[in-house]
């Protein structure tokens, strides 16, 4: 889960997705393509798969994996998606 997203470039289907901090060359490309400056508080992530290359520029990325279903509560969404209030 990304928070404080400033820019995102991803395809609609993500197969075999890998997320990693962007290297210097990728950061330059993301800055050029998105117009987002590499300032404090922005972390650039490279998102790639077998047939795509994209990016996310965000404040933070949080990961959590569990064996629950989509509609069940999780570590990052304690009340589950049925409870937005």
C-alpha positions in Angstrom: 0.0 0.0 0.0 1.4 3.4 -1.0 0.6 6.5 0.9 0.9 10.1 -0.1 1.1 9.2 -3.8 2.4 12.0 -6.0 2.6 10.2 -9.3 1.8 6.7 -10.6 2.3 5.0 -13.9 1.0 1.4 -14.0 -0.8 -0.8 -16.5 -4.4 -2.0 -15.7 -3.2 -5.6 -15.3 -0.2 -6.5 -13.2 1.2 -10.0 -13.8 4.5 -10.9 -12.0 4.8 -7.5 -10.4 8.1 -6.6 -8.6 8.4 -3.4 -6.6 11.8 -2.0 -5.6 13.4 1.4 -4.8 14.3 3.1 -8.0 17.9 3.5 -8.9 19.5 6.8 -10.0 18.7 6.3 -13.7 15.1 5.3 -13.0 14.7 8.3 -10.7 15.8 10.6 -13.5 13.4 9.0 -15.9 10.5 9.3 -13.4 11.3 12.9 -12.7 11.4 13.7 -16.4 8.1 11.8 -17.2 6.1 12.9 -14.2 7.4 16.4 -13.5 7.7 15.4 -9.8 10.9 16.8 -8.2 13.1 14.5 -6.2 12.6 16.5 -2.9 12.4 15.4 0.7 9.5 13.1 1.5 9.2 11.6 -1.9 10.4 8.0 -2.5 10.6 6.7 -6.1 9.6 3.0 -6.6 10.2 1.0 -9.7 7.3 -1.4 -10.6 8.1 -3.9 -13.2 6.9 -7.2 -14.7 7.6 -9.4 -17.6 5.8 -7.1 -20.0 5.7 -3.7 -18.4 7.8 -1.1 -16.6 6.2 1.6 -14.4 6.7 3.6 -11.3 5.1 5.1 -8.1 6.3 8.3 -6.4 5.0 8.3 -2.9 5.8 9.2 0.7 5.9 5.7 2.0 5.2 2.1 1.0 3.7 -0.3 3.6 3.5 -4.0 3.0 1.5 -6.7 4.7 0.6 -10.2 3.7 -2.0 -12.5 5.1 -4.1 -15.4 4.1 -7.5 -13.6 4.3 -9.9 -12.9 1.5 -10.2 -9.4 -0.1 -13.3 -8.5 1.9 -11.8 -9.5 5.3 -10.1 -7.2 7.8 -6.3 -7.1 7.6 -3.3 -5.4 9.2 -3.6 -2.4 6.9 -7.4 -2.2 6.9 -8.5 -3.4 10.3 -12.3 -3.0 9.8 -12.2 -4.4 6.3 -13.4 -2.7 3.1 -17.1 -3.0 4.1 -16.6 -0.4 6.8 -15.3 3.0 5.5 -16.5 5.1 8.4 
